[in-house]
Amino acid sequence: MMKKLIVGLGNPGGKYERTRHNLGARVALAGDGFVLTTFMNNSGQEVAELMRKNGLKSEDVLIIYDDVELLFGAVRLQQGGSAKGHNGVRSVIDYLKTDNFFRLRLGIGRPEDSDELEKFVLGRFTSEEEERIPEMIERAKEIIGKWIDPRGRKLFRNVGTKDD
């Protein structure tokens, strides 16, 4: 089986740990994926370095991140496309010089007031939303497992691990 790189985007530090913007990192941690140790706007540099060190192509990469364009709770896998205003994804596209990587988009919804977008994504989930996060994580892990190995032999093979 080919090596794959799974990266959850988020911002480092306890201040951001349970925010909407760190949902990608939470999903990656739940499945033993990589969580970048840099701020969202610098994500591309670390992804490019991990790819270079492991001899990976863009289609071997899955970036997991929060997406305000999707309703809360939605989980969507896609390959390619624009950053749609997400700074972490924009950074990855800029450093890789391609958008031909896979993305697992995690719907966090959108605030009613678009002027509040930054505050919203850097804010914490409501208690009702937080109760639904484990369900989203399970759906995400299923999708990631199928992306890694369509035969479903094992969820989450990561860069640097041996195949079964």
N, C-alpha and C positions, 0 to 999 in steps of 0.2 A: 504494500500500500504506500502511496505517496505521502510525503510529509505535508502537514497542514499547519497553518498558523491561525490561531483564534485569539482575537484581541478585543477586550472590553474597554471601551472609552469611558473615561471619568476624570475627575480632578483629584489630586492627592490631598490628603489631610482630613482630619476628623470633621472639619467644618463642612465638607462636601459629602461625607460618607453616605448619608441616607437621602440625598437629594435626587430629584428627577433626572438631573444631568448625569448622575452616576449609575443609572440603571444598567447600562451596558457592562460596567465593571462588576456589578452584583451578579449578573448572569454569568459572566466569565468565571468569577470566583466559585460559583455553584457547580461549575463543570471543570474545574482545574485548568481553565484557559489563562492566558496572559492578561494581566491588568497593567496598563502603562503607568509608569511612575512620574509622568510629566503632565503638565496642564494640557487641556484640550487643544489649544491652539498650536501646540508643538507635537502632536501625536504622530504626524507623518514622519518626522525624523527617526523616531524609535522604530516605527513599523518598517521603514526602509532599511534600517540597520539590521533588524532581526531577519528580514528577507535576505539581505546580502550574506549574512553569516551562515544562513541555512540553505542557500542556493534555491530559494523559492521564486516562483513566478507569481504575478498578481492574482491569477485565478486559484492559487493555493491559499489565499488569504481571506479570512472572514472577519469583518469589523462589526462589533455589536455596539449599538448605541440607541439612545433615546431619540424619539422622533415626534415633534409636535404636529406633524402633518397627518399622523394616524390617531384615530380615536383611542382613548385610554384602554389598554388591555389587548390591542391588536399586536400581532407578531407576524412580520413579513420578511421573507427571504428574497433577495434580488441580486442580480449581478449588474454592475455598471449603473450609470446615471449620475445626475448632478448631486452636489452637496446639499441642495435645498436649504441653504442658510446655516447648516450645521458646521461650526468652526472646526471641530475635530475631523470630520469627513473631508472638509475642504483642505485641511493640512495634509491628510493622507494622499488625496488626489494630487496636490502640488508637489509633494516629495516623490511620489511614485511616477509622476508624469503620465498617469493613466487613471481612468475610472473603472478599469476592468477587474475589479476585485468584488468579492461577495460582501453583502451587507445584511445583517439581521437587524431590522428596524423594529424598535419596541415603542409602541404607541403610548404616549403620555398625555395626549390631548393638547388643547390650546386654551390659553386664558381668554376670557370674553373680551378683555381690553388688550389689544395688540401692543399698546405702550408698556404693558406689564410683562412682556415675554421673558426678558432676562431674569426678572425677579421670580417669575413662575418656574423656569427651568432650574434655577439655583435654589428653589425652595423645596421643602420636604413634602412628601405625599400626605394626603389627608388620611385619617385612620381607616376610612372605608377603602381608599385606594391601596393602602398598605396591606390590608387583608387579602387583596386580590393579587399581590405581587408573586406569592409562591406559585399560583396557577400559571402566571405568565412565564415564570422561570422554568417550570416543567414543560410547557409548550415549546419554549425556546430550546431547551435541552433535546427534545425530540427532533426538532428541525435540524439542529446542529449535528446530531447523531446521524441523521439521514444524509446530510451534506458530506460528512466525513466518510461514511461507509454505507452506501445505499442498501447493503445486505444486512445492516443492523447488528454486526458482530459485537461491537463495543462502542459505547458513547465516548467521545472526547479522547481521541488520540492527539497528542500534542507534539510540537516540534521537539526533537531530542529524545522521544520515547521510542521503544522498539515495538514493532508490530507483533501481534499474537501469532 
